[in-house]
């Protein structure tokens, strides 16, 4: 399976994510109090925590199907 090689290299600051979230919700910059920002940071943390604990990341698994031949004892596995 081909990949772009950029997995895990993209970094987005938390404040940028929260600023976009506030804008999408229609919250103006003047209405963003430190309390709202702190609550938003905690909610983002809890969301990321729940996404990380959902189990194996299937996009990391490379599934390949091989034919099994009767009498063949050794199969050579190659990384693509």
Secondary structure as UniProt FT lines:
FT   TURN            7..9
FT   HELIX           14..24
FT   TURN            25..26
FT   HELIX           29..31
FT   HELIX           34..52
FT   HELIX           58..60
FT   TURN            70..71
//
